[in-house]
Amino acid sequence: MEDCAATPVRRPADPSSPSPTPTPSPLSLRQWRPAAQRNLRNQWSRLLAAKTRWLDAAASGRSHAATLVNAYLSRSYMPGMDLGVLKGMPRIRDRASAKLTHKEVQCREMLLSAYKEMGMVEELQYTDGSPC
């Protein structure tokens, strides 16, 4: 009886297995470097443009948030506010409260749109398909 385990069997190389990669030649490295530098410059300028858009949207959102808070506080203090000579006008407090409520709604919508814009700036960075 022959023992099959005693004889080593050499199998042919599997084409799907990773083979060691050869070292690139100095010529190919020199040709690759300018393209990599150009790609880096392009990505850097895109990143700076996205940062500028994000900062603009953040400043806009901060402004809308401050206006929203001011309108809310003005409306909440309207019943006790001294209106001076305007207090003689009929239903002035109701009209002012209605205008402030309308302003709150507008500011809330603008604040949400600023936040959405900030999110879209970040999404653009991830959906453009570039590796950087």
Stockholm file with secondary structure:
# STOCKHOLM 1.0

chainA/1-132         MEDCAATPVRRPADPSSPSPTPTPSPLSLRQWRPAAQRNLRNQWSRLLAAKTRWLDAAASGRSHAATLVNAYLSRSYMPGMDLGVLKGMPRIRDRASAKLTHKEVQCREMLLSAYKEMGMVEELQYTDGSPC
#=GR chainA/1-132 SS CCCGGGSCCCCCCCTTSCCCCCCCCHHHHHHHHHHHHHHHHHHHHHHHHHHHHHHHHHHHHHHHHHHHHHHHHHHHTGGGCCCGGGGGSTTHHHHHHHHHHHHHHHHHHHHHHHHHHHHHHHHHHHHSCCCC
#=GC SS_cons         CCCGGGSCCCCCCCTTSCCCCCCCCHHHHHHHHHHHHHHHHHHHHHHHHHHHHHHHHHHHHHHHHHHHHHHHHHHHTGGGCCCGGGGGSTTHHHHHHHHHHHHHHHHHHHHHHHHHHHHHHHHHHHHSCCCC
//
